Every structure is written in structure tokens, then in C-alpha cells.
Amino acid sequence: MYLFMLFFFTLPLVPAAVFVNTSHQLEGILCNKTKILTGDLSLHLDTRITHQIRSNGVFCPVNMNHYSLTITSDSNDSFAVISCIPSDKYWTRGFAFYGTNGSLTMRGLHFTHCGTNLTTLDSNIINSTTSSIYFTKHHAAVLVFTDIANVTVSNVTIMKYSGFAIIAVNLPYAVFDYFKVSYSYSQKTDFGIGRGLLLLFFNRIARETVDASTQYQINISNSTFHKNSFKYLYNYTRYPCAAIKHRKLSNMPVVNGAALTILFTQNDTAPAIVRILNSNFTLNNEYFAGAMLIFTFNSSIDSKTIIDGSYFEHNFVLDACNGGAISATFFFGKRILTKQHRPLVITNSKFNSNGFGDGTTWMSGAIEMTVYKDVNDSERQHLVAISFRNLHFELNTSPNFGACLTVVSQTFPSESSKYLAIFFDSIVAYNNPNLNVKEMNKKFNPASLFHFENIFNVFITGTVTEPGNFSHNYGSVFELLRSQAVLKGHLLFNANIANRGAAFLLMESVLYLKKRLRANFTNNAVQFLGGAIYAVMNEDFKMGKCTFQYSCTSWELYILTKPLWLLL
């Protein structure tokens, strides 16, 4: 008897299992009233039926209450379909899961025709009084996750949706694996309602979170973001681009990209690391950014975004802003930096045909990045480092500068600061921009592929097996304005065509040539001067250096080039 009782009391707690096999059963469980979990619960959805969520324009709120909830299909190889049934109302329904602890797992689900306005949700769930960014009455979503300790979304599809597919707020640990978001609805309004996946981090002070995490971790892997697009009325309101918008104000409404938006606004003790791995972003467009918007605003925390093994194709910005694939803005303000920050790392990824879309006249380039910082002379060099490694750029388009990448340091005062460094390792750029875009005939002035402005050091490097290779491009490969570049290792510049400086267009800028540099310039051509390098140096240029600097007294330098042209 004693052994039996010991065995009985040591059994693990098993979640209550509910098999959902009628069309309105799921709505009855989650939506008829606020659901407060009183224990672990597992919902198994029948894949042979459509689980209907009737439309009345409000959220279905679920309080996790420290417990775990699993919503899964009853088959390992089929999706359970959850359909929000449209009516004559503007919105259908959404689901909000919240709680300071607990865990949520969604697996094998297909959401369609869902999304409703956030005004139907308790404001304490979604907004924070301490945050510098807030939601407006127009924003909507299909799913809302806030403060849940552990979230897993696996083999989940959200299609034909309104607003954001998911709003994830202050998730200590979350995994999105084989997650697909596509075909967003757009009501053709002149205001933004949201789109794609939103990751938002703000202060915990007003959230009353007891078990505060030392670090947020979000992993997005093997996921697809396809045809999330913004359509607007002909007389829509023209808003300033996101970076300009936030520079002027202390708090702002949420802005978003089409597929993925990451907003870092926290000032407490929890940094965030977001990893995007082996994922695809195709045919996405929005107003402020194309596929992805990364924004660090009034945050004193060393958060970072890591993108690896991902693919970006045919993403573009709808009008007047830049960054068809990725737009990133980092505000450091008046912070005194004491340790190195690496806010963005992009590796082993490809960018193809970004920056333009059918029926649009604006061309935005592939990646745009802006860093804002008040200059402090006491800060050490390279305290902010942004890394690009093993990237491939092809057919990305901009009408003037930065067809592949634009990086600008906005310092206050405007003198160049030493805090920012760009690492540019083993990059391939081939056949940029796309000269077959018909709008190019009207606006094309091919200034550059990679534009760096006010950057203290741009490290351009390559190896024997993976050289930096820049071939068959139209426009100067590198355009540097009030910047310094360090050339190291193996670099190839072949058959590039530009107005001047087919490889390098230097304006008040300096090149450092490292020991054993092997830079090969062949068959490059220009319309004006500087077949490989064109440099202009003003008399009052404050660096006070020659255009070319050797980095040490013992050097080996190999350069094969057409004539160099300098204006001093």
C-alpha cells in the first residue's frame, strides 16, 4: 500500500485535455467570456472541420494566470483551420493571451479572415504608461501575446488578416518556427492599422511583472512572410519617414514594416535579443519600410537583432522612405556609451530585386540604416558596431545613392564622431541596380550601391576563398561622404560602370590601406573621371589627412587599377 501511494503522489501533473470537434466549440471555450485558466489546459482541434469564430468585432481575452495553454491540431500532418466569419462589420475577431507567467503553445493551426481593433481590448493589456511608443485607435491584430513567460508558435499560418498578424509584447522567451504570414488585408484607408509580426519591448514598471527576466529572447526560424502589402487611397495623408517622425517627438504611435517590426523602447534591466534565422521575406511593402522595420527609440538597453541565412526578394517601400528589405533606426541620444553595442548583425543572407514594385514610382534600395547620437568627446572608438558578413546583393534598385545599402550617422553637433564602425566582410554585389525597371528612365542618377555618410570607420574586407566581389554594377560601388574606410584582405572590382569613381567615390573621405591588401580593379569604366577611384577633398576638411593612408610602416599593397583621379 505504501509503495502504491508513493507512486500515485509522485505522478506529474497532466494538463486537462479537451478535444474540440464541433465548429463553434472553440469559440465557446475562448470567447464567450474572459477565460481565466485554473490549471494547465490542452485543446486538440479536429482537422476535419473548420473552427468558426463568429464576427462581432471584439477580442477573445485569455488570462494565462501562471498556467500553460496548448492549442494544437489533432494531426501531425494537417492544419486545424480557424476561420473568423466575416459579416457587415469592419472587423472580425482576435485573440489576446496575457499573464506574467505561464506558457503558451500553438501548433498546426491555420488562421484566416481574423483581426479586430485594439480598442476592444483592455488598455492595461496592450499599452504601458511608461512606454514612449503607443497604439492608436486604428491599430488591429489577430493575436496578442503579452508578458507570457514561454511562447512557442510552430507550424502556424495566418492568412487574409487585418491589422497585425501577431503583437508580441515583453515576451521573455518566444520561438516562432515554421511560421507563415501572408496576404494581409488592406482597407484602403489613409491610416495604418498594422501588418505582419510586431515585437514590442517596453518598461516593466507598469506591468507588475514579478519574475522579471534578465533578457528577452525571441527566435524566428524557417518562417515565411509573403505578400503583406499596404494599399491606400489616392489622397492619402503623407507622413514623414519613421526616423524623422520619432526624432521630433518624445513619444509616438507605433509604426511598422510590412512583414516584421521590432521596436526596442525599454529602459529597465532587460535587454532583448531577436534572432531571424533561415527565413524568407518576399513581395512585402509598407509605408515606413518594406519587409522589416527595426527601431531602437529612447532605450538605454543593449538590445540586438541577428539575421542569418535569410532571403529578401521583391520588397519595397511604398512612397518617399528607404529600406525596401530592411529599415533600421537606432537612437542613442545623449547617452554616454561605456561598452560596445552591436545592435545589428546580418550574415549569410541574400537580397535580390528589392527597392521597387509594380505600379510604383518610388525606388527605395534594399537596406537603409540611420544612427542618431549626441557627440561626446570622452567616448571611446567603435562603441557601436554594425556587422555585415557573407551577403549577396543582386538587382536591388534605387534612383540615386544606396541601391544596396545606405548607412548614415546623424551626430549632434554635425562633426564626424568616432563611436560608430561598420564591418563589411566578404560581400558580393552583382548586377545592381535593375536597369529594366521602366521608372528608371525618368529618375535614374546612378550614384552608388553602398552609401556611407559620416562614419568613422568602414572596414571592407575579404578572404582568399570568400573575397569581397563587386562586379557588373552600374553606379559607384562605394560612396563615402565625410567617412573613413579601411581596406583589408582580398577585394575584387570588375566591370563596374559609373559617372565617376566606378569602385570608390570619395567626398571628404579617407581610405586606409592595410598590410597585404590585394585589391584588384579590372575593366571598370566611367563617363567622367576616376576609372576606379574618384576623390574630392575640400580645403577645410577637418580630418586633415591625405586621401590614402597606409596603416603601418611595413606594408604590402597590390592594386591593379585604371587611372586614379584626385581633386585636392
C-alpha positions as CSV (number, residue, x, y, z in Angstrom):
1,M,0.0,0.0,0.0
2,Y,2.8,2.4,0.9
3,L,4.6,1.9,-2.5
4,F,1.3,2.4,-4.3
5,M,0.6,5.7,-2.5
6,L,4.2,6.9,-3.2
7,F,3.8,6.1,-6.9
8,F,0.4,7.9,-7.0
9,F,1.6,11.1,-5.4
10,T,4.8,11.4,-7.5
11,L,2.9,11.3,-10.8
12,P,3.5,14.6,-12.8
13,L,0.5,16.9,-13.3
14,V,-1.1,16.2,-16.7
15,P,-2.8,19.1,-18.5
16,A,-6.6,18.7,-18.9
17,A,-7.2,17.7,-22.5
18,V,-10.2,18.9,-24.4
19,F,-10.9,17.5,-27.9
20,V,-12.6,20.3,-30.0
21,N,-14.6,18.5,-32.7
22,T,-17.6,20.8,-33.4
23,S,-17.4,24.0,-35.4
24,H,-18.4,26.5,-32.6
25,Q,-16.8,24.7,-29.6
26,L,-13.5,26.7,-29.7
27,E,-15.4,30.0,-29.7
28,G,-17.4,28.8,-26.7
29,I,-14.2,27.9,-24.8
30,L,-12.2,31.0,-25.6
31,C,-14.6,33.8,-26.5
32,N,-17.9,33.8,-24.6
33,K,-16.4,35.5,-21.6
34,T,-12.9,36.3,-20.3
35,K,-11.1,33.0,-19.9
36,I,-9.1,32.6,-16.7
37,L,-7.1,29.4,-16.6
38,T,-7.4,27.5,-13.4
39,G,-5.0,24.8,-14.4
40,D,-2.9,23.6,-17.4
41,L,-5.1,23.1,-20.4
42,S,-4.6,21.4,-23.8
43,L,-7.0,22.0,-26.7
44,H,-6.8,19.4,-29.6
45,L,-8.6,20.8,-32.7
46,D,-10.2,18.5,-35.2
47,T,-8.6,18.9,-38.6
48,R,-11.6,17.6,-40.4
49,I,-13.8,20.7,-39.7
50,T,-13.5,24.5,-39.8
51,H,-13.5,26.1,-36.4
52,Q,-15.7,29.1,-36.9
53,I,-15.3,32.3,-34.8
54,R,-18.4,34.4,-35.4
55,S,-17.8,38.1,-36.2
56,N,-18.7,40.7,-33.6
57,G,-15.6,42.8,-33.7
58,V,-14.1,42.2,-30.2
59,F,-11.2,40.3,-28.8
60,C,-11.4,36.9,-27.0
61,P,-9.2,37.5,-23.9
62,V,-7.5,34.6,-22.1
63,N,-5.7,35.2,-18.8
64,M,-2.9,32.6,-18.5
65,N,-2.9,33.0,-14.7
66,H,0.5,31.2,-14.3
67,Y,-0.7,28.1,-16.1
68,S,0.1,26.6,-19.5
69,L,-2.2,26.5,-22.5
70,T,-1.7,24.4,-25.6
71,I,-3.8,24.8,-28.8
72,T,-2.9,22.2,-31.4
73,S,-4.3,20.3,-34.3
74,D,-5.1,16.7,-33.7
75,S,-3.0,15.6,-36.6
76,N,0.8,15.8,-37.1
77,D,0.4,16.4,-40.9
78,S,-2.7,18.6,-41.2
79,F,-3.7,22.1,-40.1
80,A,-6.6,22.9,-37.9
81,V,-8.4,25.8,-39.7
82,I,-9.7,28.7,-37.5
83,S,-11.9,31.0,-39.6
84,C,-13.3,34.3,-38.4
85,I,-16.6,34.6,-40.3
86,P,-17.0,38.0,-41.9
87,S,-20.2,39.9,-41.7
88,D,-21.2,43.5,-42.5
89,K,-18.9,44.8,-39.7
90,Y,-15.5,46.3,-40.4
91,W,-13.6,43.9,-38.1
92,T,-14.0,40.2,-37.3
93,R,-12.3,38.8,-34.1
94,G,-9.0,38.5,-32.4
95,F,-7.4,36.5,-29.5
96,A,-5.4,38.0,-26.6
97,F,-3.3,35.9,-24.3
98,Y,-1.7,37.6,-21.4
99,G,-0.2,36.9,-18.0
100,T,3.0,37.5,-16.1
101,N,3.9,33.8,-16.2
102,G,2.6,30.6,-17.7
103,S,3.3,29.2,-21.2
104,L,1.5,29.2,-24.5
105,T,2.0,26.7,-27.3
106,M,0.3,26.9,-30.7
107,R,1.0,24.2,-33.2
108,G,-0.5,23.1,-36.6
109,L,-3.0,26.0,-36.8
110,H,-4.3,28.0,-39.8
111,F,-6.0,31.3,-39.0
112,T,-7.9,33.1,-41.8
113,H,-10.1,36.2,-42.1
114,C,-9.3,37.3,-38.5
115,G,-8.2,40.6,-36.9
116,T,-10.0,43.2,-34.9
117,N,-9.5,46.7,-33.4
118,L,-7.3,47.0,-30.3
119,T,-9.8,49.4,-28.8
120,T,-11.9,46.4,-27.8
121,L,-9.1,45.1,-25.6
122,D,-8.4,46.2,-22.1
123,S,-5.8,49.0,-22.4
124,N,-3.8,47.6,-19.4
125,I,-3.1,44.5,-21.5
126,I,-1.6,46.3,-24.5
127,N,-0.4,49.8,-23.6
128,S,2.1,50.9,-21.0
129,T,2.1,54.3,-19.2
130,T,5.9,54.2,-19.2
131,S,6.4,53.5,-22.9
132,S,7.4,56.1,-25.4
133,I,5.5,54.3,-28.2
134,Y,1.8,53.7,-28.0
135,F,-1.0,52.1,-30.1
136,T,-3.7,54.3,-31.7
137,K,-7.4,53.7,-32.1
138,H,-6.7,52.4,-35.7
139,H,-4.4,49.5,-34.9
140,A,-5.7,46.0,-35.0
141,A,-4.4,42.4,-34.6
142,V,-5.3,38.7,-35.0
143,L,-3.3,37.5,-31.9
144,V,-1.9,39.5,-28.9
145,F,0.7,37.9,-26.6
146,T,1.8,39.9,-23.5
147,D,4.2,39.0,-20.7
148,I,3.8,35.2,-21.1
149,A,7.0,33.6,-19.8
150,N,7.3,31.0,-22.6
151,V,5.7,31.1,-26.0
152,T,6.0,28.5,-28.9
153,V,4.4,29.1,-32.2
154,S,5.2,26.2,-34.6
155,N,3.7,25.3,-38.0
156,V,1.2,28.2,-37.7
157,T,-0.2,30.1,-40.7
158,I,-2.0,33.5,-40.6
159,M,-3.5,34.5,-43.9
160,K,-6.0,37.0,-45.2
161,Y,-5.9,39.0,-42.0
162,S,-6.5,42.6,-40.8
163,G,-4.0,44.6,-38.7
164,F,-1.0,42.9,-37.2
165,A,-0.9,39.1,-37.5
166,I,0.7,38.9,-34.0
167,I,1.5,41.6,-31.5
168,A,4.1,40.2,-29.0
169,V,4.8,42.4,-26.0
170,N,7.6,41.8,-23.5
171,L,7.9,38.1,-24.1
172,P,10.9,36.7,-22.0
173,Y,11.3,33.7,-24.3
174,A,9.5,33.0,-27.6
175,V,10.0,30.7,-30.5
176,F,8.3,31.2,-33.9
177,D,9.3,28.2,-36.1
178,Y,7.8,27.4,-39.5
179,F,5.6,30.4,-39.0
180,K,3.9,31.9,-42.1
181,V,2.2,35.3,-42.5
182,S,0.8,36.3,-45.9
183,Y,-1.9,38.1,-47.8
184,S,-2.8,40.9,-45.4
185,Y,-6.0,42.7,-45.9
186,S,-5.8,46.5,-46.5
187,Q,-9.0,48.5,-46.1
188,K,-7.6,51.2,-48.4
189,T,-7.5,53.8,-45.7
190,D,-5.2,56.8,-45.2
191,F,-4.0,55.5,-41.8
192,G,-2.0,52.5,-40.7
193,I,-3.7,49.5,-38.9
194,G,-0.6,47.4,-38.6
195,R,0.8,44.5,-40.6
196,G,2.9,41.3,-40.1
197,L,4.6,40.4,-36.8
198,L,5.2,43.1,-34.2
199,L,7.8,42.5,-31.4
200,L,7.5,45.3,-28.8
201,F,9.7,45.8,-25.7
202,F,8.9,48.4,-23.1
203,N,9.4,49.0,-19.4
204,R,8.1,46.6,-16.9
205,I,7.3,49.2,-14.2
206,A,3.7,49.4,-15.1
207,R,3.4,45.8,-15.9
208,E,3.8,44.5,-12.4
209,T,5.8,41.5,-13.6
210,V,7.1,39.6,-10.6
211,D,9.5,37.2,-12.2
212,A,11.4,39.7,-14.4
213,S,13.7,38.1,-17.0
214,T,17.3,39.2,-17.2
215,Q,17.0,39.1,-21.0
216,Y,14.3,38.8,-23.6
217,Q,15.0,36.1,-26.3
218,I,12.9,35.9,-29.5
219,N,13.8,33.3,-32.1
220,I,12.2,33.3,-35.6
221,S,13.3,30.4,-37.8
222,N,12.3,28.7,-41.0
223,S,9.5,31.2,-41.4
224,T,7.9,32.9,-44.4
225,F,6.5,36.4,-44.8
226,H,4.8,36.8,-48.2
227,K,2.7,39.4,-49.9
228,N,2.0,41.6,-46.9
229,S,1.1,44.9,-48.5
230,F,-0.3,48.3,-47.9
231,K,-2.8,49.9,-50.2
232,Y,-4.0,53.4,-49.8
233,L,-6.5,55.9,-51.1
234,Y,-5.3,58.3,-53.9
235,N,-5.5,61.3,-51.5
236,Y,-3.8,59.5,-48.5
237,T,-2.0,61.5,-45.9
238,R,1.8,61.8,-46.4
239,Y,3.6,61.2,-43.1
240,P,7.3,61.8,-42.5
241,C,9.5,58.7,-42.5
242,A,9.8,56.9,-39.2
243,A,13.3,58.2,-38.2
244,I,12.3,61.8,-38.9
245,K,9.0,61.3,-37.2
246,H,10.5,60.0,-34.0
247,R,13.4,62.4,-33.8
248,K,11.0,65.3,-33.4
249,L,8.8,63.9,-30.7
250,S,9.3,62.3,-27.2
251,N,6.5,59.7,-27.7
252,M,5.0,58.3,-30.9
253,P,2.3,56.0,-32.2
254,V,3.5,52.6,-33.3
255,V,5.0,52.4,-36.8
256,N,5.5,49.2,-38.7
257,G,7.1,47.4,-41.7
258,A,5.1,45.0,-43.8
259,A,6.4,41.7,-42.5
260,L,8.3,42.1,-39.3
261,T,8.6,45.1,-36.9
262,I,10.9,45.2,-33.9
263,L,10.6,48.1,-31.5
264,F,13.0,48.5,-28.6
265,T,11.8,51.1,-26.2
266,Q,12.7,49.6,-22.8
267,N,14.9,51.4,-20.2
268,D,14.8,48.8,-17.4
269,T,17.3,46.0,-16.8
270,A,16.1,43.6,-19.6
271,P,17.9,43.8,-23.0
272,A,16.4,41.8,-25.9
273,I,18.0,39.6,-28.5
274,V,15.9,38.9,-31.6
275,R,17.2,36.2,-34.0
276,I,15.8,35.7,-37.5
277,L,17.2,32.5,-38.9
278,N,16.6,30.8,-42.3
279,S,13.5,32.8,-43.1
280,N,12.1,34.3,-46.3
281,F,10.7,37.8,-47.0
282,T,9.1,38.2,-50.4
283,L,6.8,40.7,-52.1
284,N,6.1,42.8,-48.9
285,N,5.6,46.6,-48.9
286,E,4.6,49.2,-46.5
287,Y,4.8,53.0,-46.0
288,F,7.7,53.3,-43.5
289,A,9.7,50.2,-44.5
290,G,9.4,47.3,-46.9
291,A,9.8,43.9,-45.3
292,M,11.4,44.7,-41.9
293,L,11.5,47.7,-39.6
294,I,13.9,47.8,-36.7
295,F,13.6,50.7,-34.3
296,T,15.5,51.5,-31.1
297,F,13.8,54.5,-29.6
298,N,14.7,56.1,-26.2
299,S,16.1,52.8,-25.0
300,S,19.2,52.6,-22.8
301,I,19.5,48.9,-23.1
302,D,21.9,47.0,-25.3
303,S,19.4,45.0,-27.4
304,K,20.4,43.5,-30.7
305,T,18.9,41.9,-33.8
306,I,20.7,39.0,-35.6
307,I,19.7,38.0,-39.1
308,D,21.3,34.8,-40.5
309,G,20.6,32.6,-43.5
310,S,17.6,34.6,-44.7
311,Y,16.3,35.7,-48.1
312,F,14.8,39.0,-49.2
313,E,13.2,39.4,-52.6
314,H,10.9,42.0,-54.2
315,N,10.3,44.0,-51.1
316,F,9.8,47.8,-51.4
317,V,8.7,50.9,-49.6
318,L,5.5,52.4,-51.0
319,D,6.5,56.1,-51.0
320,A,9.2,58.6,-50.0
321,C,11.1,56.4,-47.4
322,N,14.0,54.0,-47.9
323,G,14.8,50.4,-47.0
324,G,12.8,48.0,-49.2
325,A,14.1,44.9,-47.4
326,I,15.2,46.4,-44.1
327,S,14.9,49.8,-42.5
328,A,16.8,50.2,-39.2
329,T,17.0,53.3,-36.9
330,F,19.0,53.5,-33.7
331,F,18.6,56.4,-31.3
332,F,21.4,56.7,-28.8
333,G,20.7,60.4,-28.0
334,K,22.7,61.8,-25.2
335,R,23.7,58.5,-23.6
336,I,27.4,58.2,-22.6
337,L,28.5,54.9,-24.1
338,T,30.9,52.9,-21.9
339,K,30.8,49.5,-23.6
340,Q,30.4,48.2,-27.1
341,H,27.0,47.8,-28.6
342,R,26.2,45.6,-31.5
343,P,22.6,46.5,-32.4
344,L,22.5,44.7,-35.7
345,V,24.3,41.7,-37.3
346,I,23.4,40.4,-40.7
347,T,25.1,37.2,-42.0
348,N,24.8,34.6,-44.8
349,S,21.8,36.2,-46.4
350,K,20.7,37.3,-49.9
351,F,19.0,40.4,-51.1
352,N,17.5,40.2,-54.6
353,S,15.4,42.7,-56.6
354,N,14.4,44.9,-53.6
355,G,13.6,48.5,-53.8
356,F,10.9,48.7,-56.4
357,G,7.4,47.4,-57.1
358,D,4.9,47.2,-59.9
359,G,2.9,50.3,-60.3
360,T,5.1,52.5,-58.0
361,T,7.3,55.3,-59.0
362,W,9.4,55.4,-55.8
363,M,12.6,53.2,-55.5
364,S,13.9,52.7,-52.1
365,G,17.0,50.4,-52.2
366,A,17.5,47.3,-50.2
367,I,18.7,48.3,-46.7
368,E,18.7,51.7,-45.0
369,M,20.2,52.4,-41.6
370,T,20.3,55.6,-39.6
371,V,22.1,56.1,-36.2
372,Y,21.4,59.2,-34.1
373,K,23.9,60.2,-31.4
374,D,24.8,63.4,-29.5
375,V,28.6,63.6,-29.7
376,N,30.7,63.2,-26.6
377,D,34.4,63.5,-27.0
378,S,35.1,61.3,-23.9
379,E,33.7,58.2,-25.6
380,R,36.0,55.5,-27.0
381,Q,36.1,54.5,-30.6
382,H,33.9,51.8,-32.2
383,L,31.4,51.7,-29.2
384,V,28.6,51.0,-31.7
385,A,29.5,48.3,-34.3
386,I,27.2,47.0,-37.0
387,S,28.3,43.9,-38.9
388,F,27.5,42.6,-42.4
389,R,29.1,39.3,-43.5
390,N,28.7,36.9,-46.4
391,L,25.9,38.8,-48.0
392,H,24.8,38.7,-51.7
393,F,23.2,41.7,-53.4
394,E,21.7,41.4,-56.9
395,L,19.3,43.6,-58.9
396,N,18.5,45.9,-56.0
397,T,17.3,49.4,-57.1
398,S,17.5,53.0,-56.1
399,P,17.2,56.0,-58.4
400,N,20.4,57.6,-56.9
401,F,22.5,56.5,-53.9
402,G,22.5,53.4,-51.8
403,A,20.8,50.8,-54.2
404,C,22.0,48.0,-51.8
405,L,22.8,49.8,-48.6
406,T,22.7,53.2,-47.0
407,V,24.2,53.9,-43.6
408,V,24.1,57.5,-42.2
409,S,25.3,58.7,-38.8
410,Q,23.4,61.7,-37.6
411,T,25.5,63.3,-35.0
412,F,24.8,66.4,-33.0
413,P,26.7,68.7,-33.5
414,S,27.3,67.5,-37.1
415,E,31.0,66.8,-36.9
416,S,32.0,63.2,-37.5
417,S,32.1,61.1,-34.4
418,K,34.3,58.1,-33.6
419,Y,31.6,56.0,-31.9
420,L,30.3,54.1,-35.0
421,A,32.0,51.4,-37.0
422,I,30.7,49.3,-39.9
423,F,32.1,45.8,-40.6
424,F,31.7,44.8,-44.2
425,D,33.1,41.3,-44.7
426,S,33.0,39.0,-47.8
427,I,30.2,40.9,-49.5
428,V,29.1,40.1,-53.1
429,A,27.3,42.7,-55.2
430,Y,26.5,41.7,-58.8
431,N,24.3,43.4,-61.4
432,N,22.8,46.2,-59.3
433,P,20.6,48.1,-59.9
434,N,17.9,46.6,-62.1
435,L,18.1,48.7,-65.3
436,N,14.9,47.1,-66.7
437,V,12.6,48.9,-64.2
438,K,10.7,51.3,-66.5
439,E,10.6,54.1,-64.0
440,M,14.4,54.3,-64.1
441,N,14.3,56.1,-67.3
442,K,12.7,59.1,-65.6
443,K,14.6,59.4,-62.3
444,F,17.8,57.4,-62.7
445,N,21.0,59.0,-61.5
446,P,23.2,56.0,-60.5
447,A,25.3,57.4,-57.7
448,S,26.2,54.3,-55.7
449,L,25.4,50.9,-54.4
450,F,26.8,51.3,-50.9
451,H,26.5,54.8,-49.4
452,F,28.2,55.7,-46.1
453,E,27.9,59.1,-44.6
454,N,29.6,60.5,-41.5
455,I,31.0,57.1,-40.5
456,F,34.3,57.0,-38.6
457,N,35.4,53.6,-39.9
458,V,34.0,51.2,-42.5
459,F,36.0,48.0,-42.6
460,I,35.8,46.5,-46.1
461,T,37.4,43.0,-46.0
462,G,37.5,39.7,-47.8
463,T,39.5,36.4,-47.8
464,V,41.1,34.3,-50.5
465,T,38.2,31.8,-50.5
466,E,35.5,34.5,-49.9
467,P,36.7,37.8,-51.4
468,G,34.7,40.9,-51.4
469,N,33.4,40.7,-55.0
470,F,31.8,43.7,-56.8
471,S,31.1,43.1,-60.4
472,H,28.9,44.3,-63.3
473,N,27.2,47.1,-61.3
474,Y,26.0,50.5,-62.5
475,G,27.0,53.4,-60.3
476,S,29.9,53.7,-57.9
477,V,30.2,50.6,-55.7
478,F,31.2,52.6,-52.6
479,E,30.2,56.2,-52.0
480,L,31.8,57.7,-48.9
481,L,30.9,61.2,-47.6
482,R,32.9,62.5,-44.6
483,S,33.9,59.0,-43.7
484,Q,36.9,56.7,-43.4
485,A,37.2,53.2,-44.9
486,V,39.7,50.5,-44.1
487,L,40.5,48.1,-47.0
488,K,41.9,44.7,-46.0
489,G,42.4,41.3,-47.5
490,H,41.1,40.3,-51.0
491,L,38.8,42.6,-52.9
492,L,37.7,42.4,-56.5
493,F,36.1,45.2,-58.6
494,N,35.3,44.1,-62.1
495,A,33.3,45.7,-65.0
496,N,31.6,48.3,-62.9
497,I,30.3,51.4,-64.7
498,A,29.7,54.8,-63.1
499,N,29.6,58.5,-63.8
500,R,32.9,58.9,-61.8
501,G,34.7,56.5,-59.5
502,A,33.4,53.1,-60.5
503,A,34.8,51.4,-57.4
504,F,35.1,54.3,-54.9
505,L,33.5,57.8,-54.9
506,L,35.2,59.7,-52.1
507,M,34.0,63.1,-50.9
508,E,35.9,64.5,-47.9
509,S,36.8,60.9,-47.1
510,V,39.9,58.8,-46.4
511,L,41.0,55.2,-47.4
512,Y,43.2,53.2,-45.1
513,L,45.1,50.5,-46.9
514,K,46.0,47.6,-44.6
515,K,49.1,45.4,-44.8
516,R,48.9,42.7,-47.5
517,L,45.8,44.3,-49.1
518,R,45.1,42.7,-52.5
519,A,42.6,44.9,-54.3
520,N,42.0,44.0,-58.0
521,F,40.4,46.7,-60.2
522,T,39.7,45.5,-63.8
523,N,37.6,46.7,-66.7
524,N,35.8,49.4,-64.8
525,A,34.6,52.4,-66.8
526,V,33.3,55.9,-66.1
527,Q,31.7,58.7,-68.0
528,F,33.8,61.4,-66.4
529,L,36.9,60.8,-64.3
530,G,38.4,58.2,-62.0
531,G,38.1,54.8,-63.7
532,A,38.4,53.0,-60.3
533,I,38.6,55.8,-57.7
534,Y,37.4,59.4,-57.7
535,A,38.2,61.6,-54.7
536,V,37.4,65.2,-53.8
537,M,38.8,66.8,-50.7
538,N,37.7,70.3,-49.5
539,E,40.2,72.7,-48.0
540,D,38.5,72.9,-44.7
541,F,38.1,69.1,-44.3
542,K,38.5,68.5,-40.6
543,M,40.2,65.1,-40.8
544,G,43.3,66.8,-42.0
545,K,44.6,63.7,-43.8
546,C,45.6,62.6,-47.2
547,T,43.1,60.6,-49.1
548,F,45.2,57.4,-48.9
549,Q,46.7,56.3,-45.6
550,Y,48.9,53.2,-45.1
551,S,48.1,51.6,-41.7
552,C,51.7,50.6,-40.8
553,T,55.3,51.2,-41.9
554,S,55.7,47.6,-43.1
555,W,53.2,47.1,-45.7
556,E,52.5,45.1,-48.9
557,L,49.9,46.6,-51.2
558,Y,48.8,45.2,-54.6
559,I,46.4,47.4,-56.6
560,L,45.6,46.9,-60.3
561,T,43.6,49.8,-61.5
562,K,42.8,52.2,-64.3
563,P,43.9,55.8,-63.7
564,L,43.2,57.3,-60.3
565,W,41.8,60.8,-60.2
566,L,42.1,63.1,-57.2
567,L,40.9,66.6,-56.7
568,L,42.6,68.2,-53.7
